[in-house]
Amino acid sequence: MSKKTLSTLWGITALVALVLVAATIGLASRARAKAILNSEVYLSRTNSLNVLHDQPDRFSRVIATLKQGTAVIVRDSTTEDGQTWYYVEARTASGWVEAEYVSREPP
């Protein structure tokens, strides 16, 4: 085989590998999100208040701020621009929070 053909094959192989990795990460994220629906979890952001938004977007309107350890129920999930968000219900407010600030264990 020529160097050009080998180079093209390596490029295609690398692209397929990247697609498979991205798909695997996406499936794992969706599976985790489905497993957590209707479960009680805890807000876990430690360096500031946990922010609930009206949309799954950091720049959307802030509905409420809640303290670390607040118990919430996950009612929905979505992934926007690679970031997983949960729609949660607390006693005082409901809104979207980034999944990285949700924990199954109390702080």
TIRO-992433 format. One line per field, with one value per residue: residue number from 0; residue in one letter; x, y, z of N, C-alpha, C in turn. Coordinates in Angstrom, 3 decimals, padded with zeros to 6 digits, always signed. Layout:
N
num = c(NUM;...)
residu = c(a;...)
n.c1 = c(X;...)
n.c2 = c(Y;...)
n.c3 = c(Z;...)
ca.c1 = c(X;...)
ca.c2 = c(Y;...)
ca.c3 = c(Z;...)
c.c1 = c(X;...)
c.c2 = c(Y;...)
c.c3 = c(Z;...)
end
This chain:
107
num = c(0;1;2;3;4;5;6;7;8;9;10;11;12;13;14;15;16;17;18;19;20;21;22;23;24;25;26;27;28;29;30;31;32;33;34;35;36;37;38;39;40;41;42;43;44;45;46;47;48;49;50;51;52;53;54;55;56;57;58;59;60;61;62;63;64;65;66;67;68;69;70;71;72;73;74;75;76;77;78;79;80;81;82;83;84;85;86;87;88;89;90;91;92;93;94;95;96;97;98;99;100;101;102;103;104;105;106)
residu = c(m;s;k;k;t;l;s;t;l;w;g;i;t;a;l;v;a;l;v;l;v;a;a;t;i;g;l;a;s;r;a;r;a;k;a;i;l;n;s;e;v;y;l;s;r;t;n;s;l;n;v;l;h;d;q;p;d;r;f;s;r;v;i;a;t;l;k;q;g;t;a;v;i;v;r;d;s;t;t;e;d;g;q;t;w;y;y;v;e;a;r;t;a;s;g;w;v;e;a;e;y;v;s;r;e;p;p)
n.c1 = c(+000.835;+000.347;+001.876;+000.063;-002.414;-002.254;-002.103;-004.615;-006.265;-005.511;-006.442;-009.218;-009.708;-009.046;-011.051;-013.386;-012.928;-013.064;-015.768;-017.029;-016.179;-017.360;-020.074;-020.332;-019.836;-022.010;-024.188;-023.734;-024.079;-026.791;-027.962;-027.317;-028.736;-031.406;-031.596;-031.622;-033.949;-036.869;-035.798;-034.663;-032.191;-029.195;-028.186;-024.958;-023.004;-020.196;-018.654;-020.209;-023.619;-026.171;-027.561;-030.733;-032.122;-034.334;-034.234;-032.315;-029.552;-026.693;-026.853;-029.465;-032.467;-032.253;-033.928;-033.923;-031.728;-030.095;-028.975;-026.018;-026.527;-029.282;-032.192;-033.594;-035.911;-035.394;-036.869;-036.694;-034.413;-031.790;-029.465;-027.453;-025.375;-023.307;-023.441;-024.964;-028.129;-030.424;-033.872;-035.172;-037.098;-037.569;-038.535;-039.077;-038.708;-038.488;-036.481;-033.858;-030.729;-027.207;-025.902;-023.503;-023.546;-025.133;-025.773;-026.034;-025.557;-025.856;-024.224)
n.c2 = c(-001.182;+002.275;+005.203;+007.274;+005.968;+004.429;+006.494;+007.665;+005.526;+005.323;+007.802;+007.516;+005.382;+006.573;+008.539;+006.957;+005.704;+007.935;+008.665;+006.378;+006.470;+008.903;+008.236;+006.182;+007.559;+009.314;+007.491;+006.349;+008.585;+009.188;+006.844;+007.024;+009.335;+008.504;+006.543;+007.979;+009.431;+010.562;+010.130;+010.855;+013.197;+015.083;+018.473;+019.513;+021.452;+023.067;+025.409;+027.625;+028.846;+026.587;+026.865;+027.215;+027.099;+028.499;+027.297;+024.640;+025.831;+027.741;+030.477;+031.150;+032.440;+032.841;+031.014;+030.251;+030.041;+027.540;+025.936;+023.901;+020.431;+020.471;+018.609;+017.225;+016.243;+014.493;+015.176;+015.302;+015.087;+016.305;+016.764;+019.327;+020.877;+019.101;+019.093;+017.704;+018.147;+018.373;+018.497;+019.588;+019.244;+021.037;+021.769;+024.485;+025.477;+024.863;+023.774;+023.848;+022.237;+021.840;+018.619;+017.871;+018.974;+017.459;+014.901;+011.527;+010.918;+012.367;+015.435)
n.c3 = c(+000.000;-000.577;+000.933;+001.117;+001.031;+003.377;+005.248;+004.894;+005.707;+008.434;+009.299;+008.927;+010.672;+013.126;+013.249;+013.353;+015.825;+017.557;+017.230;+018.252;+020.951;+021.769;+021.440;+023.328;+025.729;+025.678;+025.814;+028.342;+029.965;+029.487;+030.476;+033.207;+033.825;+033.406;+035.364;+037.690;+037.746;+039.417;+041.895;+045.227;+045.752;+046.536;+046.642;+045.795;+045.463;+046.673;+046.913;+046.550;+046.395;+045.225;+042.090;+040.678;+037.507;+034.964;+032.520;+030.932;+030.977;+031.591;+031.350;+031.516;+033.123;+036.642;+039.027;+041.717;+044.586;+046.339;+049.357;+049.931;+050.303;+050.300;+049.930;+047.022;+044.415;+041.458;+038.438;+035.660;+032.871;+030.740;+028.049;+027.105;+024.853;+025.565;+028.321;+031.122;+032.569;+035.327;+036.022;+038.906;+041.936;+044.815;+048.231;+048.248;+045.666;+042.086;+039.349;+036.824;+037.258;+037.080;+036.450;+037.607;+040.107;+041.718;+044.027;+045.103;+047.693;+050.940;+051.894)
ca.c1 = c(+000.000;+001.103;+001.840;-001.170;-003.501;-002.105;-002.453;-006.075;-006.836;-005.303;-007.357;-010.577;-009.723;-009.083;-012.374;-014.343;-012.672;-013.618;-017.228;-017.418;-015.969;-018.396;-021.345;-020.289;-019.992;-023.394;-025.067;-023.533;-024.689;-028.244;-028.343;-027.248;-029.828;-032.653;-031.566;-031.781;-035.274;-037.791;-035.032;-034.226;-030.746;-028.792;-027.377;-023.632;-022.021;-019.640;-017.993;-021.210;-024.977;-026.638;-028.448;-031.770;-032.408;-035.614;-033.913;-031.037;-028.532;-026.079;-027.169;-030.903;-032.910;-032.096;-035.196;-033.653;-030.434;-030.307;-027.746;-025.470;-027.223;-030.730;-032.760;-034.455;-036.344;-035.102;-038.074;-036.398;-033.006;-031.472;-028.069;-027.336;-023.972;-022.428;-023.640;-026.205;-028.907;-031.590;-034.955;-035.375;-038.107;-037.267;-039.729;-039.315;-038.543;-038.172;-035.746;-032.771;-029.427;-026.195;-025.793;-022.273;-023.809;-026.130;-025.150;-026.964;-025.206;-025.888;-022.883)
ca.c2 = c(+000.000;+003.525;+006.000;+008.071;+005.059;+004.133;+007.713;+007.798;+004.483;+005.734;+008.915;+006.969;+004.601;+007.522;+009.166;+005.960;+005.547;+009.106;+008.566;+005.332;+006.977;+009.904;+007.529;+005.468;+008.552;+009.778;+006.439;+006.232;+009.760;+009.022;+005.761;+007.563;+010.291;+007.758;+005.814;+008.912;+010.058;+010.371;+009.792;+011.955;+013.433;+016.254;+019.457;+019.279;+022.508;+023.445;+026.720;+028.694;+028.321;+025.843;+027.739;+026.606;+027.928;+028.216;+026.479;+023.946;+026.700;+028.571;+031.885;+031.372;+033.131;+032.129;+030.903;+030.183;+029.530;+026.636;+025.571;+022.555;+019.459;+020.535;+017.420;+017.519;+015.093;+014.673;+014.909;+015.230;+015.319;+016.595;+017.112;+020.484;+021.223;+018.202;+019.244;+017.093;+018.957;+017.741;+019.345;+019.122;+019.877;+021.182;+022.258;+025.908;+025.884;+023.845;+024.329;+023.057;+022.325;+021.030;+017.293;+017.743;+019.492;+016.583;+013.707;+010.586;+010.876;+013.681;+015.940)
ca.c3 = c(+000.000;-000.618;+002.166;+001.101;+001.387;+004.808;+005.982;+004.820;+006.558;+009.825;+009.571;+009.047;+011.911;+014.249;+013.257;+013.850;+017.258;+018.248;+017.196;+019.203;+022.314;+022.025;+021.585;+024.602;+026.797;+025.609;+026.320;+029.793;+030.580;+029.424;+031.384;+034.572;+033.980;+033.546;+036.630;+038.806;+037.685;+040.534;+043.100;+046.076;+045.714;+047.312;+045.944;+046.370;+045.169;+047.969;+046.967;+046.474;+046.415;+044.066;+041.337;+039.851;+036.334;+034.316;+031.342;+031.134;+030.382;+032.639;+031.152;+031.633;+034.332;+037.917;+039.756;+043.155;+045.022;+047.467;+050.067;+049.806;+051.138;+050.116;+049.289;+045.879;+043.620;+040.029;+037.649;+034.230;+032.553;+029.347;+027.802;+026.224;+024.592;+026.302;+029.772;+031.599;+033.511;+035.932;+036.515;+040.272;+042.787;+046.239;+048.933;+048.006;+044.269;+041.087;+038.230;+036.233;+037.908;+036.411;+037.055;+038.408;+041.448;+042.325;+044.602;+045.744;+049.116;+051.594;+052.180)
c.c1 = c(+000.878;+000.972;+000.548;-002.361;-003.455;-002.498;-003.965;-006.756;-006.678;-006.247;-008.783;-010.712;-009.819;-010.455;-013.425;-014.165;-013.250;-015.137;-017.708;-017.250;-017.054;-019.756;-021.414;-020.490;-021.432;-024.375;-024.943;-024.195;-026.207;-028.726;-028.333;-028.423;-031.156;-032.721;-031.875;-033.172;-036.151;-037.102;-034.756;-032.703;-030.466;-027.966;-026.012;-022.592;-021.515;-019.088;-018.954;-022.588;-025.282;-027.715;-029.440;-032.123;-033.770;-035.443;-032.594;-029.888;-028.009;-026.471;-028.667;-031.225;-032.747;-033.430;-034.965;-032.208;-030.681;-028.972;-027.312;-026.215;-028.727;-031.200;-033.714;-034.843;-036.055;-036.336;-037.817;-034.902;-032.864;-029.980;-028.040;-025.871;-023.011;-022.565;-024.979;-026.825;-030.050;-032.608;-035.328;-036.472;-037.604;-038.553;-040.093;-039.240;-038.281;-037.418;-034.643;-031.461;-028.456;-025.987;-024.556;-022.468;-024.919;-025.429;-026.227;-026.744;-025.316;-024.468;-022.501)
c.c2 = c(+001.243;+004.264;+006.801;+007.212;+004.725;+005.327;+007.909;+006.772;+004.821;+006.866;+008.441;+006.175;+005.509;+008.175;+008.210;+005.762;+006.715;+009.060;+007.523;+005.776;+007.984;+009.245;+006.803;+006.416;+009.052;+008.762;+006.286;+007.385;+009.645;+007.937;+006.242;+008.498;+009.568;+007.049;+006.713;+009.577;+009.614;+009.913;+011.050;+012.009;+014.718;+017.200;+019.504;+020.354;+023.088;+024.865;+027.895;+028.047;+027.560;+026.666;+026.907;+027.591;+027.572;+027.386;+025.749;+024.673;+027.627;+030.042;+032.170;+032.008;+032.256;+032.178;+030.973;+029.770;+028.721;+026.220;+024.149;+021.640;+019.495;+019.285;+017.857;+016.205;+015.414;+014.261;+014.753;+015.417;+015.614;+016.863;+018.211;+020.838;+020.390;+018.251;+018.621;+017.971;+018.117;+018.817;+018.785;+019.906;+019.871;+021.642;+023.672;+026.330;+024.665;+024.510;+023.383;+023.322;+021.428;+019.730;+017.149;+018.240;+018.695;+015.316;+012.818;+010.530;+012.275;+014.141;+015.768)
c.c3 = c(+000.000;+000.710;+002.255;+001.528;+002.874;+005.664;+006.007;+005.721;+008.039;+010.207;+009.778;+010.345;+013.130;+014.364;+013.803;+015.356;+018.051;+018.311;+018.198;+020.650;+022.668;+022.239;+022.919;+025.768;+026.838;+026.162;+027.825;+030.519;+030.589;+030.373;+032.825;+034.819;+034.165;+034.894;+037.819;+038.824;+038.845;+041.819;+043.915;+046.033;+046.482;+046.452;+046.612;+046.063;+046.478;+048.036;+046.834;+046.526;+045.131;+043.379;+040.527;+038.744;+035.748;+033.041;+031.626;+030.433;+031.479;+032.538;+031.205;+032.989;+035.568;+038.656;+041.255;+043.382;+046.291;+048.062;+049.739;+050.763;+051.024;+049.382;+048.181;+045.206;+042.150;+039.240;+036.151;+034.045;+031.068;+029.245;+026.744;+026.082;+025.430;+027.812;+030.163;+032.675;+034.055;+036.292;+037.877;+040.969;+044.220;+046.920;+048.528;+046.551;+043.388;+039.957;+037.785;+036.967;+037.139;+037.168;+037.930;+039.838;+042.162;+042.812;+045.206;+047.256;+049.733;+051.928;+053.646)
end
